[in-house]
Amino acid sequence: MLLFAAIHSWIEIQHLLGDNSPLYLFPTTLYLIPCIYAAVAFGARGAALTALWAGFLVVLNLLLWHEGLERVGELVQVTWIGAVSVFVGSRVDRERAARSEAESRESARRASANRYRAIMDNVLEPILLLDGEGQVVDANRTAAGLLGHSVDELRGHGLPGTAGARITARLAAGPSGESRATPIGLGQPERWFELVPMTTVTAGGAGEVQLLMRDVTERYEREQGLESIARDALVAREEERHKIARELHDGPLQSLVQLLRALDSMASDLPESQRGPLSAARASAEAVSDELRRFSRDLRPSVLDDLGISAAIRSEAESLKDRAGVNVTVRVEGRTRRVEENVELALLRITQEAVRNVERHSGASKVAIWLKFSRARVNLSITDDGAGLDPIPTASELLSESHLGLIGMQERARLVGGDLRLTRSAMGGLAIEADIPVGEIPHR
């Protein structure tokens, strides 16, 4: 700046530009060079300070060698130079701030990515990040090891192998299948995982699924063991009930039948006036016989073994009508057939427990039973117009409130591979729906 000021003064002293020459503005224009340099190097603040310094030097020159319009021209010139340099400086400041912010964001992104990668790789449970088409966006080392590939090999590709096919199939099954254990592994013994998907959205708006795979092998094997024990206990219980029902039928009931015949024979040999005590004894014996038949039927209805589940359910409906005067309708849809014995027994026990609940607790006057056969499943629906349950309790609430009958129905359905749901029926009461997979038994 001092060099330009010296040159400017020397030109004026030597009258190199002549009088009133338009070139007198040229030396002032030279100050644009340091002002622009200051703007680029130091921003708006440096440009403003340099422009003020240039203005001071120009004013000294004006006071010494210019007057009139020349002074006005140089003042306008130096003002223009200052404005341009400040404008350039402000743009430089803005660009620097934007670049600094971008660098800060990039640094934060890298730090976040490093933290994310550290968390991913240090988590012992497998984690997968999938895009909307099922392609692997990212994975941790545990997941890569489980699938038998490196993380780089997985990225941009679908889930490989049998394990990948099982994961894809379970995800495609939707919410009903996500919480169940899935067998995944490359060796033996096979490991079981519970898939916990979580939908996320990327910055571009694309949907991604972060999949956490919890190793539940020990829990699954323990549950399988407990289920096996429960199934064996249930089978043993049913066999014992069947044995007791048969022994009741073949023992006490046959003895009572013989007793009734003997009483009838004795009564036929006595005069009418003396038959009163025998008639009373016969009525008592017949009442005991009826009660034993009912007890034997509850233990194991012979109609189930002889005619199948449809006839057994109709028999339970008729018994409820006779005992409680409840209007019961039974509807059977599909091709009626015999199915596995354990499935028929589970459906019968569910029906019996539902009928007992209607009789003892609901106060219903109407009950509708719908048994539907399809090619691979059988569906049992029991609805009533009674008090019902509002709201419908969860399994833990049923257990805490000692609704053991409903818990038992759910367990019976689960032990034969099905499920049982409790809902509010259209009739206003409780709706019980059991859905069980079955095979066909052509002859038993």
TORKOL-4160 file (C-alpha; in steps of 0.2 Angstrom, whole numbers, padded with zeros to 4 digits, m for minus):
444
<pt num="1" X="0000" Y="0000" Z="0000"/>
<pt num="2" X="0014" Y="0012" Z="0004"/>
<pt num="3" X="0023" Y="0008" Z="m0012"/>
<pt num="4" X="0007" Y="0012" Z="m0022"/>
<pt num="5" X="0005" Y="0028" Z="m0012"/>
<pt num="6" X="0023" Y="0033" Z="m0016"/>
<pt num="7" X="0021" Y="0029" Z="m0035"/>
<pt num="8" X="0004" Y="0039" Z="m0034"/>
<pt num="9" X="0013" Y="0054" Z="m0026"/>
<pt num="10" X="0028" Y="0053" Z="m0038"/>
<pt num="11" X="0016" Y="0053" Z="m0053"/>
<pt num="12" X="0007" Y="0069" Z="m0046"/>
<pt num="13" X="0024" Y="0078" Z="m0042"/>
<pt num="14" X="0031" Y="0075" Z="m0060"/>
<pt num="15" X="0014" Y="0079" Z="m0068"/>
<pt num="16" X="0016" Y="0063" Z="m0079"/>
<pt num="17" X="m0003" Y="0062" Z="m0082"/>
<pt num="18" X="m0005" Y="0081" Z="m0087"/>
<pt num="19" X="m0018" Y="0093" Z="m0082"/>
<pt num="20" X="m0036" Y="0087" Z="m0081"/>
<pt num="21" X="m0032" Y="0070" Z="m0089"/>
<pt num="22" X="m0044" Y="0056" Z="m0086"/>
<pt num="23" X="m0029" Y="0045" Z="m0082"/>
<pt num="24" X="m0028" Y="0053" Z="m0065"/>
<pt num="25" X="m0039" Y="0039" Z="m0059"/>
<pt num="26" X="m0027" Y="0025" Z="m0064"/>
<pt num="27" X="m0015" Y="0026" Z="m0049"/>
<pt num="28" X="m0030" Y="0025" Z="m0037"/>
<pt num="29" X="m0036" Y="0009" Z="m0046"/>
<pt num="30" X="m0020" Y="0001" Z="m0041"/>
<pt num="31" X="m0026" Y="0000" Z="m0023"/>
<pt num="32" X="m0039" Y="m0013" Z="m0029"/>
<pt num="33" X="m0025" Y="m0026" Z="m0030"/>
<pt num="34" X="m0020" Y="m0026" Z="m0011"/>
<pt num="35" X="m0038" Y="m0024" Z="m0006"/>
<pt num="36" X="m0044" Y="m0039" Z="m0016"/>
<pt num="37" X="m0028" Y="m0049" Z="m0009"/>
<pt num="38" X="m0034" Y="m0044" Z="0008"/>
<pt num="39" X="m0052" Y="m0050" Z="0005"/>
<pt num="40" X="m0046" Y="m0067" Z="m0002"/>
<pt num="41" X="m0033" Y="m0069" Z="0012"/>
<pt num="42" X="m0042" Y="m0062" Z="0027"/>
<pt num="43" X="m0060" Y="m0060" Z="0022"/>
<pt num="44" X="m0072" Y="m0046" Z="0024"/>
<pt num="45" X="m0064" Y="m0039" Z="0040"/>
<pt num="46" X="m0046" Y="m0039" Z="0032"/>
<pt num="47" X="m0054" Y="m0031" Z="0016"/>
<pt num="48" X="m0063" Y="m0017" Z="0026"/>
<pt num="49" X="m0047" Y="m0013" Z="0035"/>
<pt num="50" X="m0037" Y="m0012" Z="0020"/>
<pt num="51" X="m0050" Y="m0002" Z="0011"/>
<pt num="52" X="m0049" Y="0011" Z="0025"/>
<pt num="53" X="m0030" Y="0011" Z="0024"/>
<pt num="54" X="m0032" Y="0015" Z="0005"/>
<pt num="55" X="m0045" Y="0028" Z="0008"/>
<pt num="56" X="m0033" Y="0037" Z="0020"/>
<pt num="57" X="m0019" Y="0037" Z="0008"/>
<pt num="58" X="m0030" Y="0043" Z="m0006"/>
<pt num="59" X="m0037" Y="0057" Z="0005"/>
<pt num="60" X="m0019" Y="0063" Z="0008"/>
<pt num="61" X="m0015" Y="0063" Z="m0010"/>
<pt num="62" X="m0032" Y="0073" Z="m0014"/>
<pt num="63" X="m0028" Y="0086" Z="m0001"/>
<pt num="64" X="m0010" Y="0089" Z="m0009"/>
<pt num="65" X="m0013" Y="0088" Z="m0027"/>
<pt num="66" X="m0031" Y="0088" Z="m0032"/>
<pt num="67" X="m0047" Y="0099" Z="m0031"/>
<pt num="68" X="m0064" Y="0100" Z="m0038"/>
<pt num="69" X="m0071" Y="0086" Z="m0049"/>
<pt num="70" X="m0054" Y="0077" Z="m0047"/>
<pt num="71" X="m0057" Y="0075" Z="m0029"/>
<pt num="72" X="m0075" Y="0069" Z="m0031"/>
<pt num="73" X="m0069" Y="0056" Z="m0045"/>
<pt num="74" X="m0055" Y="0049" Z="m0034"/>
<pt num="75" X="m0067" Y="0048" Z="m0019"/>
<pt num="76" X="m0079" Y="0039" Z="m0029"/>
<pt num="77" X="m0065" Y="0028" Z="m0035"/>
<pt num="78" X="m0059" Y="0023" Z="m0018"/>
<pt num="79" X="m0076" Y="0020" Z="m0012"/>
<pt num="80" X="m0080" Y="0008" Z="m0026"/>
<pt num="81" X="m0064" Y="m0001" Z="m0023"/>
<pt num="82" X="m0068" Y="m0003" Z="m0004"/>
<pt num="83" X="m0086" Y="m0009" Z="m0008"/>
<pt num="84" X="m0079" Y="m0022" Z="m0021"/>
<pt num="85" X="m0066" Y="m0028" Z="m0009"/>
<pt num="86" X="m0078" Y="m0030" Z="0006"/>
<pt num="87" X="m0091" Y="m0039" Z="m0006"/>
<pt num="88" X="m0077" Y="m0051" Z="m0011"/>
<pt num="89" X="m0072" Y="m0053" Z="0007"/>
<pt num="90" X="m0089" Y="m0057" Z="0013"/>
<pt num="91" X="m0091" Y="m0070" Z="m0001"/>
<pt num="92" X="m0074" Y="m0078" Z="0004"/>
<pt num="93" X="m0080" Y="m0078" Z="0022"/>
<pt num="94" X="m0096" Y="m0087" Z="0017"/>
<pt num="95" X="m0087" Y="m0100" Z="0007"/>
<pt num="96" X="m0075" Y="m0103" Z="0021"/>
<pt num="97" X="m0089" Y="m0105" Z="0033"/>
<pt num="98" X="m0098" Y="m0117" Z="0022"/>
<pt num="99" X="m0082" Y="m0127" Z="0019"/>
<pt num="100" X="m0078" Y="m0127" Z="0038"/>
<pt num="101" X="m0096" Y="m0133" Z="0041"/>
<pt num="102" X="m0094" Y="m0146" Z="0028"/>
<pt num="103" X="m0078" Y="m0152" Z="0035"/>
<pt num="104" X="m0085" Y="m0152" Z="0052"/>
<pt num="105" X="m0100" Y="m0162" Z="0046"/>
<pt num="106" X="m0088" Y="m0174" Z="0037"/>
<pt num="107" X="m0078" Y="m0176" Z="0052"/>
<pt num="108" X="m0093" Y="m0179" Z="0063"/>
<pt num="109" X="m0099" Y="m0192" Z="0050"/>
<pt num="110" X="m0083" Y="m0201" Z="0050"/>
<pt num="111" X="m0082" Y="m0201" Z="0069"/>
<pt num="112" X="m0100" Y="m0208" Z="0069"/>
<pt num="113" X="m0096" Y="m0221" Z="0056"/>
<pt num="114" X="m0081" Y="m0226" Z="0066"/>
<pt num="115" X="m0092" Y="m0227" Z="0082"/>
<pt num="116" X="m0105" Y="m0237" Z="0072"/>
<pt num="117" X="m0093" Y="m0249" Z="0065"/>
<pt num="118" X="m0084" Y="m0251" Z="0082"/>
<pt num="119" X="m0101" Y="m0255" Z="0090"/>
<pt num="120" X="m0106" Y="m0266" Z="0076"/>
<pt num="121" X="m0090" Y="m0276" Z="0076"/>
<pt num="122" X="m0090" Y="m0277" Z="0095"/>
<pt num="123" X="m0108" Y="m0284" Z="0097"/>
<pt num="124" X="m0108" Y="m0302" Z="0099"/>
<pt num="125" X="m0125" Y="m0304" Z="0091"/>
<pt num="126" X="m0126" Y="m0304" Z="0072"/>
<pt num="127" X="m0132" Y="m0288" Z="0065"/>
<pt num="128" X="m0137" Y="m0286" Z="0046"/>
<pt num="129" X="m0142" Y="m0270" Z="0037"/>
<pt num="130" X="m0153" Y="m0274" Z="0022"/>
<pt num="131" X="m0161" Y="m0262" Z="0009"/>
<pt num="132" X="m0178" Y="m0263" Z="0002"/>
<pt num="133" X="m0174" Y="m0277" Z="m0010"/>
<pt num="134" X="m0166" Y="m0288" Z="0003"/>
<pt num="135" X="m0148" Y="m0284" Z="m0002"/>
<pt num="136" X="m0135" Y="m0282" Z="0011"/>
<pt num="137" X="m0130" Y="m0264" Z="0015"/>
<pt num="138" X="m0119" Y="m0268" Z="0030"/>
<pt num="139" X="m0115" Y="m0282" Z="0042"/>
<pt num="140" X="m0105" Y="m0285" Z="0058"/>
<pt num="141" X="m0091" Y="m0298" Z="0059"/>
<pt num="142" X="m0102" Y="m0310" Z="0069"/>
<pt num="143" X="m0115" Y="m0310" Z="0055"/>
<pt num="144" X="m0102" Y="m0312" Z="0042"/>
<pt num="145" X="m0095" Y="m0327" Z="0051"/>
<pt num="146" X="m0112" Y="m0334" Z="0053"/>
<pt num="147" X="m0115" Y="m0333" Z="0034"/>
<pt num="148" X="m0098" Y="m0339" Z="0030"/>
<pt num="149" X="m0092" Y="m0324" Z="0020"/>
<pt num="150" X="m0083" Y="m0308" Z="0024"/>
<pt num="151" X="m0092" Y="m0291" Z="0026"/>
<pt num="152" X="m0085" Y="m0285" Z="0010"/>
<pt num="153" X="m0091" Y="m0300" Z="0001"/>
<pt num="154" X="m0109" Y="m0298" Z="0008"/>
<pt num="155" X="m0111" Y="m0280" Z="0004"/>
<pt num="156" X="m0122" Y="m0277" Z="m0012"/>
<pt num="157" X="m0128" Y="m0295" Z="m0013"/>
<pt num="158" X="m0142" Y="m0305" Z="m0006"/>
<pt num="159" X="m0141" Y="m0316" Z="0009"/>
<pt num="160" X="m0131" Y="m0332" Z="0004"/>
<pt num="161" X="m0134" Y="m0350" Z="0007"/>
<pt num="162" X="m0146" Y="m0360" Z="0017"/>
<pt num="163" X="m0145" Y="m0348" Z="0032"/>
<pt num="164" X="m0149" Y="m0333" Z="0021"/>
<pt num="165" X="m0164" Y="m0342" Z="0013"/>
<pt num="166" X="m0170" Y="m0345" Z="0030"/>
<pt num="167" X="m0168" Y="m0327" Z="0036"/>
<pt num="168" X="m0176" Y="m0321" Z="0020"/>
<pt num="169" X="m0191" Y="m0333" Z="0022"/>
<pt num="170" X="m0194" Y="m0328" Z="0040"/>
<pt num="171" X="m0194" Y="m0309" Z="0036"/>
<pt num="172" X="m0206" Y="m0312" Z="0022"/>
<pt num="173" X="m0218" Y="m0321" Z="0034"/>
<pt num="174" X="m0221" Y="m0304" Z="0042"/>
<pt num="175" X="m0224" Y="m0300" Z="0061"/>
<pt num="176" X="m0231" Y="m0317" Z="0065"/>
<pt num="177" X="m0215" Y="m0325" Z="0061"/>
<pt num="178" X="m0202" Y="m0313" Z="0067"/>
<pt num="179" X="m0202" Y="m0318" Z="0085"/>
<pt num="180" X="m0201" Y="m0336" Z="0082"/>
<pt num="181" X="m0184" Y="m0345" Z="0083"/>
<pt num="182" X="m0176" Y="m0349" Z="0066"/>
<pt num="183" X="m0163" Y="m0362" Z="0063"/>
<pt num="184" X="m0147" Y="m0354" Z="0056"/>
<pt num="185" X="m0130" Y="m0360" Z="0055"/>
<pt num="186" X="m0116" Y="m0368" Z="0045"/>
<pt num="187" X="m0112" Y="m0383" Z="0055"/>
<pt num="188" X="m0119" Y="m0395" Z="0068"/>
<pt num="189" X="m0127" Y="m0394" Z="0080"/>
<pt num="190" X="m0138" Y="m0380" Z="0072"/>
<pt num="191" X="m0140" Y="m0364" Z="0082"/>
<pt num="192" X="m0157" Y="m0355" Z="0083"/>
<pt num="193" X="m0160" Y="m0336" Z="0082"/>
<pt num="194" X="m0174" Y="m0324" Z="0085"/>
<pt num="195" X="m0175" Y="m0311" Z="0072"/>
<pt num="196" X="m0178" Y="m0293" Z="0078"/>
<pt num="197" X="m0180" Y="m0282" Z="0063"/>
<pt num="198" X="m0181" Y="m0263" Z="0064"/>
<pt num="199" X="m0186" Y="m0252" Z="0049"/>
<pt num="200" X="m0175" Y="m0237" Z="0046"/>
<pt num="201" X="m0175" Y="m0223" Z="0033"/>
<pt num="202" X="m0159" Y="m0217" Z="0025"/>
<pt num="203" X="m0155" Y="m0199" Z="0020"/>
<pt num="204" X="m0161" Y="m0202" Z="0003"/>
<pt num="205" X="m0178" Y="m0208" Z="0009"/>
<pt num="206" X="m0175" Y="m0227" Z="0005"/>
<pt num="207" X="m0181" Y="m0239" Z="0017"/>
<pt num="208" X="m0168" Y="m0251" Z="0026"/>
<pt num="209" X="m0170" Y="m0265" Z="0039"/>
<pt num="210" X="m0158" Y="m0267" Z="0053"/>
<pt num="211" X="m0159" Y="m0285" Z="0058"/>
<pt num="212" X="m0153" Y="m0290" Z="0075"/>
<pt num="213" X="m0152" Y="m0309" Z="0077"/>
<pt num="214" X="m0153" Y="m0315" Z="0095"/>
<pt num="215" X="m0145" Y="m0332" Z="0099"/>
<pt num="216" X="m0159" Y="m0341" Z="0108"/>
<pt num="217" X="m0152" Y="m0359" Z="0106"/>
<pt num="218" X="m0151" Y="m0363" Z="0124"/>
<pt num="219" X="m0169" Y="m0356" Z="0127"/>
<pt num="220" X="m0176" Y="m0365" Z="0112"/>
<pt num="221" X="m0169" Y="m0381" Z="0117"/>
<pt num="222" X="m0175" Y="m0379" Z="0135"/>
<pt num="223" X="m0192" Y="m0374" Z="0129"/>
<pt num="224" X="m0192" Y="m0389" Z="0117"/>
<pt num="225" X="m0188" Y="m0400" Z="0132"/>
<pt num="226" X="m0201" Y="m0393" Z="0143"/>
<pt num="227" X="m0214" Y="m0395" Z="0128"/>
<pt num="228" X="m0209" Y="m0413" Z="0126"/>
<pt num="229" X="m0211" Y="m0416" Z="0145"/>
<pt num="230" X="m0228" Y="m0407" Z="0144"/>
<pt num="231" X="m0233" Y="m0417" Z="0129"/>
<pt num="232" X="m0228" Y="m0433" Z="0137"/>
<pt num="233" X="m0237" Y="m0429" Z="0153"/>
<pt num="234" X="m0253" Y="m0424" Z="0143"/>
<pt num="235" X="m0252" Y="m0441" Z="0134"/>
<pt num="236" X="m0250" Y="m0450" Z="0150"/>
<pt num="237" X="m0265" Y="m0441" Z="0158"/>
<pt num="238" X="m0276" Y="m0444" Z="0143"/>
<pt num="239" X="m0271" Y="m0463" Z="0143"/>
<pt num="240" X="m0275" Y="m0463" Z="0162"/>
<pt num="241" X="m0292" Y="m0455" Z="0159"/>
<pt num="242" X="m0295" Y="m0467" Z="0145"/>
<pt num="243" X="m0291" Y="m0482" Z="0156"/>
<pt num="244" X="m0302" Y="m0475" Z="0170"/>
<pt num="245" X="m0317" Y="m0472" Z="0158"/>
<pt num="246" X="m0315" Y="m0490" Z="0151"/>
<pt num="247" X="m0314" Y="m0498" Z="0169"/>
<pt num="248" X="m0329" Y="m0488" Z="0174"/>
<pt num="249" X="m0339" Y="m0494" Z="0159"/>
<pt num="250" X="m0333" Y="m0512" Z="0161"/>
<pt num="251" X="m0334" Y="m0513" Z="0180"/>
<pt num="252" X="m0346" Y="m0502" Z="0191"/>
<pt num="253" X="m0358" Y="m0498" Z="0176"/>
<pt num="254" X="m0360" Y="m0516" Z="0171"/>
<pt num="255" X="m0363" Y="m0521" Z="0190"/>
<pt num="256" X="m0376" Y="m0507" Z="0191"/>
<pt num="257" X="m0384" Y="m0514" Z="0175"/>
<pt num="258" X="m0385" Y="m0531" Z="0183"/>
<pt num="259" X="m0392" Y="m0523" Z="0199"/>
<pt num="260" X="m0405" Y="m0514" Z="0189"/>
<pt num="261" X="m0410" Y="m0530" Z="0181"/>
<pt num="262" X="m0411" Y="m0540" Z="0197"/>
<pt num="263" X="m0422" Y="m0526" Z="0205"/>
<pt num="264" X="m0433" Y="m0527" Z="0190"/>
<pt num="265" X="m0435" Y="m0546" Z="0192"/>
<pt num="266" X="m0438" Y="m0544" Z="0211"/>
<pt num="267" X="m0451" Y="m0531" Z="0208"/>
<pt num="268" X="m0460" Y="m0541" Z="0195"/>
<pt num="269" X="m0463" Y="m0555" Z="0208"/>
<pt num="270" X="m0470" Y="m0543" Z="0221"/>
<pt num="271" X="m0488" Y="m0536" Z="0222"/>
<pt num="272" X="m0490" Y="m0518" Z="0217"/>
<pt num="273" X="m0492" Y="m0512" Z="0235"/>
<pt num="274" X="m0475" Y="m0519" Z="0240"/>
<pt num="275" X="m0464" Y="m0512" Z="0225"/>
<pt num="276" X="m0462" Y="m0494" Z="0233"/>
<pt num="277" X="m0445" Y="m0498" Z="0242"/>
<pt num="278" X="m0438" Y="m0507" Z="0227"/>
<pt num="279" X="m0443" Y="m0493" Z="0215"/>
<pt num="280" X="m0434" Y="m0480" Z="0226"/>
<pt num="281" X="m0419" Y="m0492" Z="0226"/>
<pt num="282" X="m0420" Y="m0494" Z="0208"/>
<pt num="283" X="m0421" Y="m0475" Z="0205"/>
<pt num="284" X="m0406" Y="m0472" Z="0216"/>
<pt num="285" X="m0396" Y="m0485" Z="0206"/>
<pt num="286" X="m0401" Y="m0478" Z="0190"/>
<pt num="287" X="m0396" Y="m0460" Z="0196"/>
<pt num="288" X="m0379" Y="m0467" Z="0201"/>
<pt num="289" X="m0378" Y="m0476" Z="0184"/>
<pt num="290" X="m0382" Y="m0460" Z="0174"/>
<pt num="291" X="m0369" Y="m0450" Z="0184"/>
<pt num="292" X="m0355" Y="m0463" Z="0181"/>
<pt num="293" X="m0360" Y="m0463" Z="0162"/>
<pt num="294" X="m0358" Y="m0444" Z="0162"/>
<pt num="295" X="m0341" Y="m0445" Z="0172"/>
<pt num="296" X="m0335" Y="m0459" Z="0160"/>
<pt num="297" X="m0340" Y="m0448" Z="0145"/>
<pt num="298" X="m0331" Y="m0433" Z="0152"/>
<pt num="299" X="m0315" Y="m0443" Z="0154"/>
<pt num="300" X="m0316" Y="m0450" Z="0137"/>
<pt num="301" X="m0331" Y="m0450" Z="0126"/>
<pt num="302" X="m0333" Y="m0466" Z="0116"/>
<pt num="303" X="m0341" Y="m0456" Z="0102"/>
<pt num="304" X="m0324" Y="m0448" Z="0099"/>
<pt num="305" X="m0315" Y="m0465" Z="0096"/>
<pt num="306" X="m0330" Y="m0472" Z="0086"/>
<pt num="307" X="m0336" Y="m0457" Z="0075"/>
<pt num="308" X="m0323" Y="m0443" Z="0076"/>
<pt num="309" X="m0322" Y="m0425" Z="0081"/>
<pt num="310" X="m0338" Y="m0419" Z="0072"/>
<pt num="311" X="m0349" Y="m0431" Z="0081"/>
<pt num="312" X="m0340" Y="m0428" Z="0098"/>
<pt num="313" X="m0343" Y="m0409" Z="0097"/>
<pt num="314" X="m0361" Y="m0412" Z="0092"/>
<pt num="315" X="m0363" Y="m0423" Z="0108"/>
<pt num="316" X="m0355" Y="m0410" Z="0119"/>
<pt num="317" X="m0367" Y="m0397" Z="0112"/>
<pt num="318" X="m0382" Y="m0408" Z="0116"/>
<pt num="319" X="m0376" Y="m0411" Z="0133"/>
<pt num="320" X="m0375" Y="m0392" Z="0136"/>
<pt num="321" X="m0392" Y="m0390" Z="0130"/>
<pt num="322" X="m0399" Y="m0403" Z="0141"/>
<pt num="323" X="m0389" Y="m0397" Z="0157"/>
<pt num="324" X="m0391" Y="m0378" Z="0156"/>
<pt num="325" X="m0404" Y="m0375" Z="0143"/>
<pt num="326" X="m0392" Y="m0365" Z="0132"/>
<pt num="327" X="m0396" Y="m0363" Z="0114"/>
<pt num="328" X="m0381" Y="m0371" Z="0105"/>
<pt num="329" X="m0379" Y="m0372" Z="0086"/>
<pt num="330" X="m0365" Y="m0383" Z="0078"/>
<pt num="331" X="m0360" Y="m0380" Z="0060"/>
<pt num="332" X="m0347" Y="m0391" Z="0051"/>
<pt num="333" X="m0340" Y="m0385" Z="0035"/>
<pt num="334" X="m0328" Y="m0394" Z="0023"/>
<pt num="335" X="m0326" Y="m0412" Z="0020"/>
<pt num="336" X="m0328" Y="m0420" Z="0037"/>
<pt num="337" X="m0314" Y="m0433" Z="0040"/>
<pt num="338" X="m0304" Y="m0441" Z="0053"/>
<pt num="339" X="m0288" Y="m0433" Z="0058"/>
<pt num="340" X="m0274" Y="m0437" Z="0070"/>
<pt num="341" X="m0279" Y="m0444" Z="0087"/>
<pt num="342" X="m0270" Y="m0430" Z="0096"/>
<pt num="343" X="m0278" Y="m0416" Z="0086"/>
<pt num="344" X="m0295" Y="m0423" Z="0088"/>
<pt num="345" X="m0292" Y="m0425" Z="0107"/>
<pt num="346" X="m0285" Y="m0407" Z="0108"/>
<pt num="347" X="m0301" Y="m0400" Z="0099"/>
<pt num="348" X="m0312" Y="m0410" Z="0110"/>
<pt num="349" X="m0304" Y="m0404" Z="0126"/>
<pt num="350" X="m0304" Y="m0386" Z="0120"/>
<pt num="351" X="m0323" Y="m0388" Z="0116"/>
<pt num="352" X="m0326" Y="m0396" Z="0133"/>
<pt num="353" X="m0317" Y="m0382" Z="0142"/>
<pt num="354" X="m0326" Y="m0368" Z="0132"/>
<pt num="355" X="m0343" Y="m0376" Z="0136"/>
<pt num="356" X="m0339" Y="m0377" Z="0155"/>
<pt num="357" X="m0334" Y="m0359" Z="0154"/>
<pt num="358" X="m0351" Y="m0354" Z="0146"/>
<pt num="359" X="m0360" Y="m0365" Z="0159"/>
<pt num="360" X="m0351" Y="m0358" Z="0174"/>
<pt num="361" X="m0346" Y="m0341" Z="0171"/>
<pt num="362" X="m0352" Y="m0332" Z="0155"/>
<pt num="363" X="m0371" Y="m0333" Z="0158"/>
<pt num="364" X="m0373" Y="m0335" Z="0139"/>
<pt num="365" X="m0390" Y="m0340" Z="0132"/>
<pt num="366" X="m0383" Y="m0344" Z="0114"/>
<pt num="367" X="m0367" Y="m0353" Z="0109"/>
<pt num="368" X="m0361" Y="m0355" Z="0091"/>
<pt num="369" X="m0349" Y="m0369" Z="0087"/>
<pt num="370" X="m0341" Y="m0369" Z="0069"/>
<pt num="371" X="m0329" Y="m0383" Z="0064"/>
<pt num="372" X="m0321" Y="m0380" Z="0047"/>
<pt num="373" X="m0310" Y="m0393" Z="0038"/>
<pt num="374" X="m0298" Y="m0388" Z="0024"/>
<pt num="375" X="m0285" Y="m0398" Z="0015"/>
<pt num="376" X="m0271" Y="m0395" Z="0028"/>
<pt num="377" X="m0279" Y="m0387" Z="0043"/>
<pt num="378" X="m0294" Y="m0388" Z="0054"/>
<pt num="379" X="m0302" Y="m0373" Z="0062"/>
<pt num="380" X="m0313" Y="m0373" Z="0078"/>
<pt num="381" X="m0323" Y="m0357" Z="0083"/>
<pt num="382" X="m0333" Y="m0356" Z="0098"/>
<pt num="383" X="m0343" Y="m0339" Z="0101"/>
<pt num="384" X="m0356" Y="m0334" Z="0114"/>
<pt num="385" X="m0367" Y="m0320" Z="0119"/>
<pt num="386" X="m0361" Y="m0320" Z="0138"/>
<pt num="387" X="m0351" Y="m0308" Z="0148"/>
<pt num="388" X="m0335" Y="m0311" Z="0139"/>
<pt num="389" X="m0318" Y="m0303" Z="0144"/>
<pt num="390" X="m0316" Y="m0285" Z="0141"/>
<pt num="391" X="m0302" Y="m0281" Z="0138"/>
<pt num="392" X="m0295" Y="m0297" Z="0131"/>
<pt num="393" X="m0281" Y="m0302" Z="0143"/>
<pt num="394" X="m0264" Y="m0307" Z="0138"/>
<pt num="395" X="m0256" Y="m0324" Z="0142"/>
<pt num="396" X="m0247" Y="m0317" Z="0158"/>
<pt num="397" X="m0263" Y="m0308" Z="0163"/>
<pt num="398" X="m0273" Y="m0324" Z="0161"/>
<pt num="399" X="m0260" Y="m0333" Z="0172"/>
<pt num="400" X="m0260" Y="m0319" Z="0185"/>
<pt num="401" X="m0279" Y="m0319" Z="0186"/>
<pt num="402" X="m0279" Y="m0339" Z="0187"/>
<pt num="403" X="m0289" Y="m0341" Z="0171"/>
<pt num="404" X="m0280" Y="m0358" Z="0170"/>
<pt num="405" X="m0294" Y="m0366" Z="0159"/>
<pt num="406" X="m0290" Y="m0353" Z="0145"/>
<pt num="407" X="m0271" Y="m0356" Z="0148"/>
<pt num="408" X="m0274" Y="m0374" Z="0146"/>
<pt num="409" X="m0284" Y="m0372" Z="0130"/>
<pt num="410" X="m0269" Y="m0362" Z="0122"/>
<pt num="411" X="m0257" Y="m0375" Z="0128"/>
<pt num="412" X="m0266" Y="m0389" Z="0120"/>
<pt num="413" X="m0267" Y="m0380" Z="0104"/>
<pt num="414" X="m0249" Y="m0376" Z="0104"/>
<pt num="415" X="m0243" Y="m0393" Z="0108"/>
<pt num="416" X="m0251" Y="m0400" Z="0092"/>
<pt num="417" X="m0243" Y="m0386" Z="0082"/>
<pt num="418" X="m0258" Y="m0374" Z="0081"/>
<pt num="419" X="m0263" Y="m0358" Z="0090"/>
<pt num="420" X="m0278" Y="m0352" Z="0100"/>
<pt num="421" X="m0284" Y="m0334" Z="0100"/>
<pt num="422" X="m0296" Y="m0325" Z="0111"/>
<pt num="423" X="m0306" Y="m0311" Z="0104"/>
<pt num="424" X="m0323" Y="m0301" Z="0107"/>
<pt num="425" X="m0337" Y="m0310" Z="0098"/>
<pt num="426" X="m0349" Y="m0302" Z="0086"/>
<pt num="427" X="m0363" Y="m0309" Z="0098"/>
<pt num="428" X="m0355" Y="m0299" Z="0112"/>
<pt num="429" X="m0347" Y="m0312" Z="0122"/>
<pt num="430" X="m0330" Y="m0322" Z="0120"/>
<pt num="431" X="m0324" Y="m0329" Z="0104"/>
<pt num="432" X="m0312" Y="m0344" Z="0105"/>
<pt num="433" X="m0303" Y="m0349" Z="0089"/>
<pt num="434" X="m0291" Y="m0363" Z="0087"/>
<pt num="435" X="m0282" Y="m0366" Z="0071"/>
<pt num="436" X="m0272" Y="m0382" Z="0069"/>
<pt num="437" X="m0262" Y="m0390" Z="0055"/>
<pt num="438" X="m0268" Y="m0408" Z="0051"/>
<pt num="439" X="m0264" Y="m0423" Z="0040"/>
<pt num="440" X="m0278" Y="m0435" Z="0034"/>
<pt num="441" X="m0281" Y="m0452" Z="0042"/>
<pt num="442" X="m0291" Y="m0462" Z="0029"/>
<pt num="443" X="m0295" Y="m0476" Z="0041"/>
<pt num="444" X="m0293" Y="m0479" Z="0060"/>
